[in-house]
Amino acid sequence: MSHFNRISAALASTLMAAGMAHANPVEIEVWHTLNDSNTKEFESIAKQFNNEQNETRVVLKRFENQEAMTGPKGRAQAASRKPNLIQLQDNRSPEHTAQHKELMPMHELLKQYPIADQKWFLPSATGFVRDSNQRLLAFPFMAEIPVMVYNTDAYKKAGLDPAKPPVTWIALQGDLIAVRDKADFFDCPYATSQQVTIHLENLAPLNDTQYVTPDNGLVSVRQPMLNFDSTYMRHLSIMVSWTRSNLLTFHTNDNAADDMFAKKKCAVLTTGSGSIGQLLNTRDLKFAVASLPHYEQVSRVPGKPFVSGSALWAASGHSKEQNKATVAFLAYLAKPVIASAWHQKTGFLPLTDAAFRTADVAFYDRVPGARKLVQDLSTGTEKNSRGFRINNYPKVEAILDRELNSALKGNTPPVAALNISMEESKPLMTDPKAPVNPAPAKSAPAARKK
């Protein structure tokens, strides 16, 4: 073979190898439980990422809920398919979740393959996935806060000013009576999703008190106790009176009430901000958002809510090539233009300060109140809103949901329901052996029948 032919053969071999690399990108699989609207947006981002480069290909797999993903069938699939990223709900014990042998703390993965400007991950929106040393344990792409959403057309029809949402629960009661009696929303003036988050967890920080003593479980976990004081007794008693007077007609610990609001069957909804995307995609639905109400008699100035939601956890046991490809996708999600679009189209919190500043003014014009919600997170005190830690919280939450339902249905007096919750939760909270699996699926909807 001539010298020229040898060079040609070598060049052809090199081009063939490059072609094979081009044809065989590193494939990573991401498991999630997003709702229909947010799934559509996530799929769009993954498709865009796959089209913009040739080194990594992202495959998404959706599960109906956390139980389907982490239950026996899901674990069997994980053993064979080995996902690279898994969306897990906040179980209020991220340090224990991080100890799971099948997961890798995010800070370890990012130490191997740093993401540019990862310092931008907003502390106020990522505390629920950080350990005591403030190290990132998971990628907080689905961080959210509880919000109040209200139908602006219903407010106008009831003679209320949609630009002035109620800031206290007592003021909200007056609004609900008006939309019930004047705006044809007798069947459902008010509905709530995520009832434990709305009516128990965040009742504390918004009224500037602790949900768990001492220190919301962040400093010491010795003898923790749910702090169900007189504010809780008052609030639950008011909510029971609302069910009896046909103001609160639908309550659930999942997101079923979101559909009721989207179908214009309810005038006011309390839910997680991650539901805003679904509402934005509902034709002819005009709404605004505001912070959850508080009690002026308890705290003159409302505090901040807890940031919660879910996050993408990295799975362990993958090759260096796959870990590098996984971080490449995460880096893409963290780009200001991508993170900003995600925030605007889903309602999840902006991942970075750059993502917030990049958000289109038109988005905040379309969702009145949204800008203020995000701005308020970066101002004021965080004394009681930095988050909370409770051992075995998924089991504790199930108890709280059960007793909350019992009280709202009139089966258990409010004070008794709170006392039962504290007594049954105490041995679970003091058990140092917290589970490493995520929370089970939320309970079925509980609707009040007239």
One Martini backbone bead per residue (centre of mass of N, CA, C, O) as a GRO file, in nm:
protein
  450
    1MET     BB    1   0.095   0.037   0.023
    2SER     BB    2   0.078   0.349  -0.009
    3HIS     BB    3   0.114   0.639   0.147
    4PHE     BB    4  -0.152   0.761   0.047
    5ASN     BB    5  -0.331   0.514   0.120
    6ARG     BB    6  -0.273   0.516   0.423
    7ILE     BB    7  -0.389   0.795   0.477
    8SER     BB    8  -0.674   0.737   0.369
    9ALA     BB    9  -0.737   0.505   0.563
   10ALA     BB   10  -0.701   0.664   0.824
   11LEU     BB   11  -0.912   0.882   0.761
   12ALA     BB   12  -1.150   0.689   0.728
   13SER     BB   13  -1.134   0.572   1.015
   14THR     BB   14  -1.179   0.839   1.163
   15LEU     BB   15  -1.453   0.910   1.033
   16MET     BB   16  -1.598   0.654   1.128
   17ALA     BB   17  -1.563   0.702   1.430
   18ALA     BB   18  -1.710   0.973   1.430
   19GLY     BB   19  -1.976   0.857   1.322
   20MET     BB   20  -2.028   0.665   1.559
   21ALA     BB   21  -2.036   0.885   1.775
   22HIS     BB   22  -2.270   1.037   1.643
   23ALA     BB   23  -2.468   0.774   1.650
   24ASN     BB   24  -2.363   0.724   1.976
   25PRO     BB   25  -2.484   0.846   2.222
   26VAL     BB   26  -2.525   0.915   2.542
   27GLU     BB   27  -2.760   0.753   2.747
   28ILE     BB   28  -3.027   0.895   2.940
   29GLU     BB   29  -3.249   0.850   3.224
   30VAL     BB   30  -3.569   1.006   3.316
   31TRP     BB   31  -3.764   1.020   3.605
   32HIS     BB   32  -4.122   1.100   3.641
   33THR     BB   33  -4.437   1.294   3.791
   34LEU     BB   34  -4.566   1.483   3.607
   35ASN     BB   35  -4.787   1.658   3.478
   36ASP     BB   36  -4.912   1.716   3.177
   37SER     BB   37  -4.808   2.006   3.136
   38ASN     BB   38  -4.510   1.961   3.247
   39THR     BB   39  -4.439   1.730   3.058
   40LYS     BB   40  -4.448   1.885   2.794
   41GLU     BB   41  -4.215   2.079   2.870
   42PHE     BB   42  -3.997   1.866   2.933
   43GLU     BB   43  -3.999   1.738   2.651
   44SER     BB   44  -3.912   1.994   2.502
   45ILE     BB   45  -3.636   2.024   2.637
   46ALA     BB   46  -3.518   1.746   2.564
   47LYS     BB   47  -3.543   1.781   2.258
   48GLN     BB   48  -3.367   2.031   2.236
   49PHE     BB   49  -3.112   1.905   2.353
   50ASN     BB   50  -3.083   1.673   2.143
   51ASN     BB   51  -3.065   1.878   1.890
   52GLU     BB   52  -2.799   2.057   1.990
   53GLN     BB   53  -2.659   1.768   2.027
   54ASN     BB   54  -2.444   1.446   2.014
   55GLU     BB   55  -2.350   1.322   2.304
   56THR     BB   56  -2.656   1.337   2.421
   57ARG     BB   57  -2.939   1.131   2.532
   58VAL     BB   58  -3.269   1.191   2.632
   59VAL     BB   59  -3.487   0.988   2.841
   60LEU     BB   60  -3.825   0.975   2.917
   61LYS     BB   61  -4.012   0.871   3.222
   62ARG     BB   62  -4.344   0.820   3.316
   63PHE     BB   63  -4.533   0.847   3.617
   64GLU     BB   64  -4.819   0.875   3.796
   65ASN     BB   65  -4.648   0.824   4.067
   66GLN     BB   66  -4.449   0.753   4.332
   67GLU     BB   67  -4.548   0.466   4.382
   68ALA     BB   68  -4.499   0.359   4.092
   69MET     BB   69  -4.185   0.423   4.097
   70THR     BB   70  -4.110   0.296   4.409
   71GLY     BB   71  -4.227   0.040   4.381
   72PRO     BB   72  -4.196  -0.279   4.285
   73LYS     BB   73  -4.210  -0.219   3.977
   74GLY     BB   74  -4.010   0.016   3.974
   75ARG     BB   75  -3.768  -0.140   4.096
   76ALA     BB   76  -3.752  -0.349   3.871
   77GLN     BB   77  -3.692  -0.145   3.646
   78ALA     BB   78  -3.437  -0.018   3.774
   79ALA     BB   79  -3.259  -0.278   3.763
   80SER     BB   80  -3.261  -0.275   3.434
   81ARG     BB   81  -3.255   0.047   3.343
   82LYS     BB   82  -3.107   0.256   3.506
   83PRO     BB   83  -3.147   0.540   3.606
   84ASN     BB   84  -3.010   0.875   3.642
   85LEU     BB   85  -3.287   1.028   3.705
   86ILE     BB   86  -3.497   1.120   3.997
   87GLN     BB   87  -3.812   1.210   4.099
   88LEU     BB   88  -3.847   1.346   4.429
   89GLN     BB   89  -4.009   1.395   4.701
   90ASP     BB   90  -4.044   1.569   4.978
   91ASN     BB   91  -3.955   1.416   5.315
   92ARG     BB   92  -3.787   1.599   5.531
   93SER     BB   93  -3.514   1.387   5.474
   94PRO     BB   94  -3.251   1.423   5.278
   95GLU     BB   95  -3.020   1.284   5.432
   96HIS     BB   96  -3.151   1.001   5.421
   97THR     BB   97  -3.183   0.977   5.119
   98ALA     BB   98  -2.869   1.009   5.061
   99GLN     BB   99  -2.804   0.714   5.197
  100HIS     BB  100  -2.883   0.577   4.959
  101LYS     BB  101  -2.717   0.350   4.758
  102GLU     BB  102  -2.881   0.449   4.479
  103LEU     BB  103  -2.759   0.732   4.559
  104MET     BB  104  -2.628   1.064   4.468
  105PRO     BB  105  -2.505   1.330   4.570
  106MET     BB  106  -2.485   1.620   4.399
  107HIS     BB  107  -2.210   1.731   4.507
  108GLU     BB  108  -2.047   1.486   4.402
  109LEU     BB  109  -2.109   1.516   4.101
  110LEU     BB  110  -2.019   1.825   4.078
  111LYS     BB  111  -1.722   1.773   4.157
  112GLN     BB  112  -1.655   1.612   3.897
  113TYR     BB  113  -1.887   1.803   3.726
  114PRO     BB  114  -1.903   2.110   3.687
  115ILE     BB  115  -2.117   2.388   3.701
  116ALA     BB  116  -2.169   2.673   3.579
  117ASP     BB  117  -2.285   2.875   3.820
  118GLN     BB  118  -2.399   2.703   4.074
  119LYS     BB  119  -2.418   2.947   4.283
  120TRP     BB  120  -2.711   3.033   4.176
  121PHE     BB  121  -2.849   2.859   4.361
  122LEU     BB  122  -3.107   2.938   4.544
  123PRO     BB  123  -3.136   2.924   4.878
  124SER     BB  124  -3.452   2.988   4.908
  125ALA     BB  125  -3.510   2.725   4.689
  126THR     BB  126  -3.294   2.480   4.827
  127GLY     BB  127  -3.319   2.385   5.131
  128PHE     BB  128  -3.477   2.101   5.088
  129VAL     BB  129  -3.176   1.996   4.936
  130ARG     BB  130  -3.004   2.040   5.202
  131ASP     BB  131  -2.771   2.020   5.424
  132SER     BB  132  -2.616   2.130   5.714
  133ASN     BB  133  -2.374   2.231   5.498
  134GLN     BB  134  -2.522   2.330   5.224
  135ARG     BB  135  -2.540   2.085   5.048
  136LEU     BB  136  -2.623   1.949   4.751
  137LEU     BB  137  -2.850   1.666   4.691
  138ALA     BB  138  -3.031   1.806   4.466
  139PHE     BB  139  -3.223   1.905   4.184
  140PRO     BB  140  -3.440   2.199   4.206
  141PHE     BB  141  -3.665   2.199   3.952
  142MET     BB  142  -3.947   2.155   4.157
  143ALA     BB  143  -3.985   2.412   4.309
  144GLU     BB  144  -4.223   2.521   4.570
  145ILE     BB  145  -4.516   2.706   4.665
  146PRO     BB  146  -4.773   2.815   4.829
  147VAL     BB  147  -5.098   2.915   4.694
  148MET     BB  148  -5.330   3.162   4.584
  149VAL     BB  149  -5.615   3.117   4.373
  150TYR     BB  150  -5.811   3.340   4.153
  151ASN     BB  151  -6.103   3.431   4.000
  152THR     BB  152  -6.147   3.730   3.840
  153ASP     BB  153  -6.437   3.710   3.737
  154ALA     BB  154  -6.565   3.639   4.009
  155TYR     BB  155  -6.480   3.895   4.156
  156LYS     BB  156  -6.627   4.095   3.975
  157LYS     BB  157  -6.916   3.972   4.009
  158ALA     BB  158  -6.891   4.022   4.337
  159GLY     BB  159  -6.751   4.317   4.373
  160LEU     BB  160  -6.445   4.269   4.353
  161ASP     BB  161  -6.097   4.330   4.375
  162PRO     BB  162  -5.847   4.166   4.197
  163ALA     BB  163  -5.603   4.364   4.307
  164LYS     BB  164  -5.722   4.272   4.617
  165PRO     BB  165  -5.622   4.043   4.793
  166PRO     BB  166  -5.640   3.855   5.056
  167VAL     BB  167  -5.434   3.845   5.369
  168THR     BB  168  -5.663   3.708   5.531
  169TRP     BB  169  -5.885   3.477   5.647
  170ILE     BB  170  -6.114   3.674   5.711
  171ALA     BB  171  -6.117   3.815   5.435
  172LEU     BB  172  -6.172   3.559   5.272
  173GLN     BB  173  -6.450   3.501   5.387
  174GLY     BB  174  -6.586   3.748   5.258
  175ASP     BB  175  -6.526   3.665   4.963
  176LEU     BB  176  -6.672   3.388   4.966
  177ILE     BB  177  -6.953   3.496   5.020
  178ALA     BB  178  -6.969   3.668   4.763
  179VAL     BB  179  -6.922   3.437   4.547
  180ARG     BB  180  -7.155   3.263   4.643
  181ASP     BB  181  -7.397   3.491   4.621
  182LYS     BB  182  -7.293   3.657   4.330
  183ALA     BB  183  -7.112   3.425   4.135
  184ASP     BB  184  -7.215   3.123   4.113
  185PHE     BB  185  -7.040   2.952   4.374
  186PHE     BB  186  -7.196   2.755   4.570
  187ASP     BB  187  -7.047   2.472   4.533
  188CYS     BB  188  -6.737   2.642   4.505
  189PRO     BB  189  -6.562   2.878   4.649
  190TYR     BB  190  -6.359   2.659   4.799
  191ALA     BB  191  -6.040   2.497   4.738
  192THR     BB  192  -5.804   2.222   4.829
  193SER     BB  193  -5.485   2.140   4.805
  194GLN     BB  194  -5.254   2.027   4.996
  195GLN     BB  195  -5.366   2.042   5.303
  196VAL     BB  196  -5.118   2.007   5.485
  197THR     BB  197  -4.945   2.233   5.369
  198ILE     BB  198  -5.155   2.465   5.401
  199HIS     BB  199  -5.306   2.401   5.707
  200LEU     BB  200  -5.024   2.329   5.866
  201GLU     BB  201  -4.735   2.389   5.786
  202ASN     BB  202  -4.783   2.709   5.681
  203LEU     BB  203  -4.909   2.833   5.936
  204ALA     BB  204  -4.644   2.899   6.076
  205PRO     BB  205  -4.454   3.088   5.897
  206LEU     BB  206  -4.688   3.297   5.826
  207ASN     BB  207  -4.700   3.337   6.167
  208ASP     BB  208  -4.410   3.323   6.292
  209THR     BB  209  -4.373   3.008   6.350
  210GLN     BB  210  -4.333   2.687   6.459
  211TYR     BB  211  -4.386   2.358   6.357
  212VAL     BB  212  -4.126   2.264   6.515
  213THR     BB  213  -4.003   2.146   6.821
  214PRO     BB  214  -3.707   2.248   6.793
  215ASP     BB  215  -3.614   2.447   6.521
  216ASN     BB  216  -3.761   2.264   6.303
  217GLY     BB  217  -3.521   2.036   6.324
  218LEU     BB  218  -3.235   2.179   6.232
  219VAL     BB  219  -3.061   2.154   6.507
  220SER     BB  220  -3.262   1.964   6.678
  221VAL     BB  221  -3.393   1.612   6.738
  222ARG     BB  222  -3.477   1.636   7.026
  223GLN     BB  223  -3.783   1.597   7.107
  224PRO     BB  224  -3.994   1.638   6.898
  225MET     BB  225  -4.272   1.878   6.818
  226LEU     BB  226  -4.568   1.965   6.741
  227ASN     BB  227  -4.694   2.315   6.707
  228PHE     BB  228  -5.013   2.302   6.826
  229ASP     BB  229  -5.163   2.574   6.881
  230SER     BB  230  -5.404   2.818   6.894
  231THR     BB  231  -5.389   2.873   6.590
  232TYR     BB  232  -5.477   2.590   6.503
  233MET     BB  233  -5.745   2.578   6.649
  234ARG     BB  234  -5.867   2.819   6.506
  235HIS     BB  235  -5.833   2.736   6.209
  236LEU     BB  236  -5.984   2.464   6.212
  237SER     BB  237  -6.251   2.582   6.312
  238ILE     BB  238  -6.295   2.761   6.064
  239MET     BB  239  -6.291   2.536   5.848
  240VAL     BB  240  -6.536   2.389   5.960
  241SER     BB  241  -6.732   2.628   5.922
  242TRP     BB  242  -6.698   2.634   5.612
  243THR     BB  243  -6.821   2.359   5.549
  244ARG     BB  244  -7.104   2.424   5.682
  245SER     BB  245  -7.128   2.705   5.487
  246ASN     BB  246  -7.025   2.653   5.192
  247LEU     BB  247  -6.705   2.733   5.132
  248LEU     BB  248  -6.572   2.452   5.191
  249THR     BB  249  -6.605   2.174   4.944
  250PHE     BB  250  -6.288   2.096   4.872
  251HIS     BB  251  -6.059   1.836   4.994
  252THR     BB  252  -5.701   1.763   4.948
  253ASN     BB  253  -5.368   1.596   4.924
  254ASP     BB  254  -5.371   1.650   4.642
  255ASN     BB  255  -5.455   1.787   4.297
  256ALA     BB  256  -5.772   1.776   4.238
  257ALA     BB  257  -5.863   2.079   4.278
  258ASP     BB  258  -5.737   2.196   4.022
  259ASP     BB  259  -5.956   2.092   3.825
  260MET     BB  260  -6.189   2.253   3.943
  261PHE     BB  261  -6.069   2.531   3.875
  262ALA     BB  262  -6.018   2.487   3.568
  263LYS     BB  263  -6.347   2.435   3.534
  264LYS     BB  264  -6.494   2.668   3.703
  265LYS     BB  265  -6.607   2.548   3.997
  266CYS     BB  266  -6.401   2.742   4.140
  267ALA     BB  267  -6.283   3.047   4.283
  268VAL     BB  268  -6.086   2.917   4.502
  269LEU     BB  269  -5.729   2.827   4.545
  270THR     BB  270  -5.514   2.594   4.710
  271THR     BB  271  -5.164   2.545   4.621
  272GLY     BB  272  -4.915   2.478   4.412
  273SER     BB  273  -4.714   2.649   4.186
  274GLY     BB  274  -4.691   2.390   3.988
  275SER     BB  275  -5.003   2.445   3.876
  276ILE     BB  276  -4.995   2.691   3.679
  277GLY     BB  277  -4.953   2.556   3.405
  278GLN     BB  278  -5.233   2.429   3.382
  279LEU     BB  279  -5.388   2.703   3.395
  280LEU     BB  280  -5.254   2.837   3.146
  281ASN     BB  281  -5.378   2.589   2.956
  282THR     BB  282  -5.660   2.719   3.011
  283ARG     BB  283  -5.926   2.812   2.859
  284ASP     BB  284  -6.060   3.116   2.967
  285LEU     BB  285  -5.871   3.151   3.222
  286LYS     BB  286  -5.891   3.385   3.488
  287PHE     BB  287  -5.605   3.470   3.696
  288ALA     BB  288  -5.464   3.490   4.027
  289VAL     BB  289  -5.197   3.545   4.265
  290ALA     BB  290  -5.115   3.457   4.612
  291SER     BB  291  -5.065   3.451   4.917
  292LEU     BB  292  -5.118   3.319   5.193
  293PRO     BB  293  -5.285   3.361   5.453
  294HIS     BB  294  -5.326   3.527   5.770
  295TYR     BB  295  -5.283   3.637   6.118
  296GLU     BB  296  -5.277   3.942   6.265
  297GLN     BB  297  -5.289   3.859   6.572
  298VAL     BB  298  -5.009   3.700   6.543
  299SER     BB  299  -4.903   3.855   6.266
  300ARG     BB  300  -4.866   4.148   6.118
  301VAL     BB  301  -4.639   4.012   5.948
  302PRO     BB  302  -4.586   3.803   5.711
  303GLY     BB  303  -4.438   3.527   5.629
  304LYS     BB  304  -4.277   3.268   5.493
  305PRO     BB  305  -4.281   3.000   5.313
  306PHE     BB  306  -4.229   2.690   5.237
  307VAL     BB  307  -4.000   2.511   5.055
  308SER     BB  308  -4.070   2.265   4.805
  309GLY     BB  309  -4.140   1.950   4.646
  310SER     BB  310  -3.905   1.859   4.395
  311ALA     BB  311  -3.634   1.641   4.266
  312LEU     BB  312  -3.329   1.557   4.114
  313TRP     BB  313  -3.186   1.245   4.143
  314ALA     BB  314  -2.894   1.073   4.157
  315ALA     BB  315  -2.773   0.786   4.035
  316SER     BB  316  -2.594   0.517   4.097
  317GLY     BB  317  -2.367   0.308   3.909
  318HIS     BB  318  -2.222   0.478   3.690
  319SER     BB  319  -2.050   0.591   3.452
  320LYS     BB  320  -1.857   0.850   3.360
  321GLU     BB  321  -2.010   0.910   3.098
  322GLN     BB  322  -2.293   0.927   3.230
  323ASN     BB  323  -2.235   1.144   3.442
  324LYS     BB  324  -2.150   1.359   3.239
  325ALA     BB  325  -2.420   1.358   3.083
  326THR     BB  326  -2.600   1.437   3.321
  327VAL     BB  327  -2.465   1.716   3.371
  328ALA     BB  328  -2.524   1.832   3.093
  329PHE     BB  329  -2.830   1.845   3.141
  330LEU     BB  330  -2.830   2.017   3.397
  331ALA     BB  331  -2.685   2.259   3.269
  332TYR     BB  332  -2.915   2.315   3.074
  333LEU     BB  333  -3.137   2.367   3.290
  334ALA     BB  334  -2.957   2.618   3.419
  335LYS     BB  335  -3.007   2.793   3.204
  336PRO     BB  336  -3.161   3.086   3.198
  337VAL     BB  337  -3.357   3.037   2.953
  338ILE     BB  338  -3.463   2.763   3.059
  339ALA     BB  339  -3.536   2.826   3.357
  340SER     BB  340  -3.730   3.057   3.284
  341ALA     BB  341  -3.932   2.898   3.112
  342TRP     BB  342  -4.008   2.695   3.330
  343HIS     BB  343  -4.122   2.898   3.531
  344GLN     BB  344  -4.343   3.024   3.335
  345LYS     BB  345  -4.485   2.731   3.246
  346THR     BB  346  -4.527   2.609   3.565
  347GLY     BB  347  -4.445   2.772   3.860
  348PHE     BB  348  -4.184   2.719   3.931
  349LEU     BB  349  -3.909   2.810   4.061
  350PRO     BB  350  -3.645   2.984   4.015
  351LEU     BB  351  -3.324   2.858   4.009
  352THR     BB  352  -3.221   3.152   3.948
  353ASP     BB  353  -3.154   3.479   3.929
  354ALA     BB  354  -3.131   3.484   3.619
  355ALA     BB  355  -3.409   3.355   3.566
  356PHE     BB  356  -3.574   3.585   3.690
  357ARG     BB  357  -3.453   3.822   3.511
  358THR     BB  358  -3.543   3.674   3.231
  359ALA     BB  359  -3.821   3.710   3.265
  360ASP     BB  360  -4.107   3.788   3.125
  361VAL     BB  361  -4.326   4.041   3.160
  362ALA     BB  362  -4.575   3.897   3.034
  363PHE     BB  363  -4.606   3.682   3.249
  364TYR     BB  364  -4.674   3.876   3.491
  365ASP     BB  365  -4.920   3.993   3.344
  366ARG     BB  366  -5.077   3.716   3.316
  367VAL     BB  367  -4.984   3.673   3.636
  368PRO     BB  368  -5.103   3.809   3.883
  369GLY     BB  369  -4.857   3.810   4.156
  370ALA     BB  370  -4.596   3.649   4.078
  371ARG     BB  371  -4.367   3.849   4.128
  372LYS     BB  372  -4.420   3.895   4.431
  373LEU     BB  373  -4.372   3.609   4.528
  374VAL     BB  374  -4.070   3.601   4.450
  375GLN     BB  375  -3.970   3.860   4.589
  376ASP     BB  376  -4.055   3.780   4.886
  377LEU     BB  377  -3.833   3.553   4.917
  378SER     BB  378  -3.587   3.788   4.923
  379THR     BB  379  -3.739   3.896   5.177
  380GLY     BB  380  -3.693   3.912   5.488
  381THR     BB  381  -3.751   3.671   5.711
  382GLU     BB  382  -3.620   3.313   5.796
  383LYS     BB  383  -3.657   3.194   6.080
  384ASN     BB  384  -3.939   2.994   6.006
  385SER     BB  385  -3.870   2.918   5.665
  386ARG     BB  386  -3.617   2.710   5.608
  387GLY     BB  387  -3.759   2.466   5.727
  388PHE     BB  388  -3.794   2.104   5.792
  389ARG     BB  389  -3.733   1.825   6.029
  390ILE     BB  390  -3.864   1.481   5.997
  391ASN     BB  391  -3.909   1.186   6.096
  392ASN     BB  392  -4.117   1.000   5.910
  393TYR     BB  393  -4.309   1.202   5.749
  394PRO     BB  394  -4.497   1.033   5.569
  395LYS     BB  395  -4.645   0.912   5.819
  396VAL     BB  396  -4.726   1.175   5.950
  397GLU     BB  397  -4.892   1.289   5.713
  398ALA     BB  398  -5.109   1.069   5.715
  399ILE     BB  399  -5.221   1.151   5.990
  400LEU     BB  400  -5.290   1.445   5.925
  401ASP     BB  401  -5.486   1.384   5.695
  402ARG     BB  402  -5.688   1.215   5.851
  403GLU     BB  403  -5.760   1.431   6.076
  404LEU     BB  404  -5.844   1.654   5.886
  405ASN     BB  405  -6.078   1.506   5.759
  406SER     BB  406  -6.234   1.445   6.020
  407ALA     BB  407  -6.284   1.742   6.095
  408LEU     BB  408  -6.416   1.846   5.822
  409LYS     BB  409  -6.653   1.617   5.850
  410GLY     BB  410  -6.734   1.607   6.173
  411ASN     BB  411  -6.597   1.353   6.345
  412THR     BB  412  -6.381   1.558   6.476
  413PRO     BB  413  -6.267   1.763   6.682
  414PRO     BB  414  -6.022   1.983   6.635
  415VAL     BB  415  -5.858   1.942   6.898
  416ALA     BB  416  -5.855   1.633   6.885
  417ALA     BB  417  -5.712   1.606   6.610
  418LEU     BB  418  -5.448   1.744   6.702
  419ASN     BB  419  -5.382   1.557   6.941
  420ILE     BB  420  -5.368   1.294   6.784
  421SER     BB  421  -5.143   1.379   6.595
  422MET     BB  422  -4.925   1.424   6.813
  423GLU     BB  423  -4.931   1.143   6.952
  424GLU     BB  424  -4.882   0.960   6.693
  425SER     BB  425  -4.614   1.114   6.594
  426LYS     BB  426  -4.398   1.104   6.816
  427PRO     BB  427  -4.267   0.814   6.776
  428LEU     BB  428  -4.177   0.874   6.482
  429MET     BB  429  -3.999   1.135   6.539
  430THR     BB  430  -3.804   0.973   6.758
  431ASP     BB  431  -3.712   0.795   6.530
  432PRO     BB  432  -3.391   0.751   6.393
  433LYS     BB  433  -3.519   0.548   6.169
  434ALA     BB  434  -3.544   0.664   5.880
  435PRO     BB  435  -3.659   0.659   5.580
  436VAL     BB  436  -3.543   0.643   5.226
  437ASN     BB  437  -3.807   0.662   5.111
  438PRO     BB  438  -4.045   0.805   4.965
  439ALA     BB  439  -4.339   0.919   4.953
  440PRO     BB  440  -4.640   0.840   4.928
  441ALA     BB  441  -4.919   0.858   4.797
  442LYS     BB  442  -5.174   1.037   4.794
  443SER     BB  443  -5.470   1.081   4.887
  444ALA     BB  444  -5.781   1.079   4.839
  445PRO     BB  445  -6.033   1.257   4.782
  446ALA     BB  446  -6.223   1.502   4.991
  447ALA     BB  447  -6.561   1.551   4.973
  448ARG     BB  448  -6.827   1.755   5.029
  449LYS     BB  449  -7.154   1.688   5.113
  450LYS     BB  450  -7.482   1.828   5.092
   0.00000   0.00000   0.00000
